[in-house]
Each structure stands twice: as C-alpha cells, then as structure tokens.
Amino acid sequence: MTRPYNILFLCTGNSARSILGEALATTLSHGRFIGYSAGSQPKLFVHPIALKLAREMGYPLELLRSKTWDEFGRQDAPHMDFIITVCDSAAGEECPYWPGHPTTAHWGFMDPAAVDGSEHDMWDAFRKVEMGLRNRIELLIDLPVEKLDHLQIKEELHSIHHRFN
C-alpha cells in the first residue's frame, strides 16, 4: 500500500455527521484512509452523542474538535484525496479551493443533533446516521481506488450513496 488516502467530511456545524464520518473512515479502514472533518459554520463543540459513538469505535477523542473548513484550504493542510459533504446545506455552499483537486461527492443525511425528542429518539437518529455512513464507507474501503481514474472514483462515490437511497 502507498500512503493512506485522506478523506474530509464536510457539514455546516461540524458537531455530529461529519465527526462520525471522520471517526468511521479512520477506524474502519485500518490505516488505508485517514478521516478528517470540518464545517462551514462550526458550532465549536462536538455533540456528546457523537463523542460517545466515536469512543465506542475506538477513535481517539483528543483528535475530535469542531473546526472550520478553511483549515483544510491552507497550504500547510493535509492533501485531501476525497471530500464528502454529509448535509444538504454544506453541499450547496460555496466551498473553499481544495488543493490537488480531490474527488468530491455528496452523501446527505438528516441532522441527528436537530432531533427534538427524548434521549432515546436522539440516540436512534445518531445510530441511523452512523449506520448510513458505515455502510457507505465500507463500500469505499473495498474500492480498488489505486486502479481507478478520477472520473471513475467520482462515479463510484455517487453510486455508493444511491445504493442506499
């Protein structure tokens, strides 16, 4: 294997969905992918349920923080191979310039942090997002990325999402 692939999950608030994507990509891939996350308007905190789920995955909690996507457009930022938006509002926003022309896709999920209900309802919403991301990331991990060109990878990323919709 060559270097790991870097994958950035984007959301507006960077407190739940993108955080779960970061933790799942890193833990499920066993070093093949390194997950990152950011938001266009970060909430400046990670949702407590997202933290508990990341802990269950074995992801180092000290790596999790709500941050702006501007960090990943800087010259000294890690080079991204993939950028995936996980909320509809982030997908529609004007994104920063991403050095290296990473492959992009949109895997939209409802915001589990916006659920207005019991603690059980909130946990259920977070688990649904976690499973949706897990299913998609596992398919991404199985792709022979090193054998595909940029357009084929983009098509595969879109296909992966639509298998579950």
C-alpha positions, 0 to 999 in steps of 0.5 A, a space after each residue: 500500500 502507498 500512503 493512506 488516502 485522506 478523506 474530509 467530511 464536510 457539514 455546516 456545524 461540524 458537531 455530529 455527521 461529519 465527526 462520525 464520518 471522520 471517526 468511521 473512515 479512520 477506524 474502519 479502514 485500518 490505516 488505508 484512509 485517514 478521516 478528517 472533518 470540518 464545517 462551514 459554520 462550526 458550532 465549536 463543540 462536538 455533540 456528546 452523542 457523537 463523542 460517545 459513538 466515536 469512543 465506542 469505535 475506538 477513535 481517539 477523542 483528543 483528535 475530535 474538535 469542531 473546526 472550520 473548513 478553511 483549515 483544510 484550504 491552507 497550504 500547510 493542510 493535509 492533501 485531501 484525496 476525497 471530500 464528502 459533504 454529509 448535509 444538504 446545506 454544506 453541499 450547496 455552499 460555496 466551498 473553499 479551493 481544495 488543493 490537488 483537486 480531490 474527488 468530491 461527492 455528496 452523501 446527505 443525511 438528516 441532522 441527528 443533533 436537530 432531533 427534538 425528542 427524548 434521549 432515546 429518539 436522539 440516540 436512534 437518529 445518531 445510530 441511523 446516521 452512523 449506520 448510513 455512513 458505515 455502510 457507505 464507507 465500507 463500500 469505499 474501503 473495498 474500492 480498488 481506488 489505486 486502479 481507478 481514474 478520477 472520473 471513475 472514483 467520482 462515479 463510484 462515490 455517487 453510486 455508493 450513496 444511491 445504493 442506499 437511497 
